[in-house]
Amino acid sequence: MSEPTHHPSGPLAVAAALAASAGFVDAHVYVNVTPVFVANMSGNLIHLGILIGDASWRTALASFLTLAAFTTGVVLATVHHDWEVAHARPVRPSFLLGVEAALLLALAAWMTTASIGFSAQPRPIDYPVLLVAGVAMGLQASALRRVGQIAVATTYGTGAIVRIGEKLVLAARRADRTTEHRRRVAIAVLTIVLACYLGGAAAATVAGRNAALLAVPGLVIAACALASRTPLPDAEPDREPVSS
């Protein structure tokens, strides 16, 4: 079975909402709980390297466990997709997004009752936040991988920035005019998703420290799960791999 069958597609509106939710969760945890990224694993890896070099072992452990939690989410999502493919069922993001929404809503409720505040150094009480949010973001990273046939990532932006730059250069020199429309569509989709990711992070920072606010992305993702129950027909092909 070809690998793209494991990469669910969804509407642009769903991808944009997921990106905004990931940016919100990442920024909320980083600003209001402890400075560890739970969605952007590129940033988390750099943090981990810096902390190891600085011998800040306790904070490094928090970054490492979050990375492991995110990876666990990706593995679980891929196992689910593979199960669906093996049983000749359509691979859709709805189930995984429903699980992610439930995790975030439960986390928001627990954080509210536990009265978790900000700490520059991770505390034992912070680890459940990092682990649950990390698994949730890992599920999302694999839950929706394309808008039509345009590869997207909703939990980080580095790959999108690289691909936007590449396509802008090709568009400027009018390379292969037969694919010009496809390039314009890809640039627009990637830019919208990236802007929503940035906007979600900004919104979380402005919104403040109330832990109950983490329920907002949970509810948004629940709505995305409902909206993505019907698969999107394949559109403009753009099969480049997405990198973090």
TAURUR-V787267 format. One record per helix or strand of 2 or more residues. SS is the DSSP state (@ for helix, = for strand). FROM is the first residue (numbers start at 1). LEN is the number of residues. Records with the same first field share a line. If there is no record, write none. Layout:
BEGIN
SS=FROM-LEN, FROM-LEN
END
This chain:
BEGIN
@=3-4, 12-21, 41-13, 57-30, 94-21, 124-20, 158-15, 177-31, 211-17
==146-2, 149-3, 237-2
END
